[in-house]
């Protein structure tokens, strides 16, 4: 799991990458999936 300066994270699952953001709003935890893609294409 790696992070970005704007609060996004990336998770490696096999050849796929998941870009997500995790926030807490009061007592509610929010996981927002921003993008899912193959390793070579996800960062473009």
Buried (B, 14 or more C-beta within 10 A) or exposed (E): EEEEEEEBBBEEEEEEBBBBBEEEEEEEEEEEEEEEBEEEEBEE
